[in-house]
């Protein structure tokens, strides 16, 4: 079983006049990075461990491809 740790995501305004839309955007970004929604959806139904591993492997490959593309674009700009 995976580790169950409480997730506390909080966002405070950086300055007095910061619009609430920016706060919401920062909050959603933190939630996405923590994968809170994905984990909650995963727990709805039982998923075989082999399928979990396969999906995680595919997710990592996509992330690596995305990072490689970004790096390539940065090198091309120079």
N, C-alpha and C positions, 0 to 999 in steps of 0.2 A: 504494500500500500504506500501511496505517496504521503509525504509529510503534510499534516494539517496545521497550518499556522494562520493566526488571525491576520487579516489584511486591513490596515488602516490607511486609507488614502484621504488626505485632507489638503485643501488648497486655500491659501490666505491671500488677500489682495496684496500686491507688491507696493502699491501706493494708494492714496486716498481716492483718486479719480479713475482708478482702473475700471473699465466697463465689465459688467457681469458676463458678457459674452466671452471675454478673454478668460475669465475664471472657469467657465464651463468647458471651454476648449482645453485648457490646461488639465482640468480634472479628467476629462475623457481620455486625454493622451496618457495620463498616469494609469488609468484603469486599463487601457489597452496594453500598455507596456507590462503591467502586472499579470495580464491574461486572466483577469477575474471573471469576465463574462464567459470566456471559452471554458474555463474550469467548471463553472456552474452548469453549463450546457452538457459537458462531458459526464457529469455525475447523474444526469437524468436517467440514463440507461446504461446497462452493463455493456462494456466494450472489451472484447477479448484482448489480452496483453499483446498478442502478435500484431493486431490491428493498431493498437496504441503506438507500438514501436514503429510500425510502417508510416503512420501519419506524422509522427515526430521527426522521422528521418526525412520525409518529403518536405516538411516545414523548414527544417534546417537547411536543406539543399536550396530551397527557394530563397531563403534569407542570404545564403552565401552568394547565390547568383546576383541578387540585388546589390549586395555590397561590392561585388566584382564590377558590375556595370557602373556603379557610382565612382569607384576608384578609376576605372578606365576613362570615364568622362572627365574627371579631374585632371588626369594625366594628359588627355587630349587638349584641354583648354590651355595648358601651359606651353 
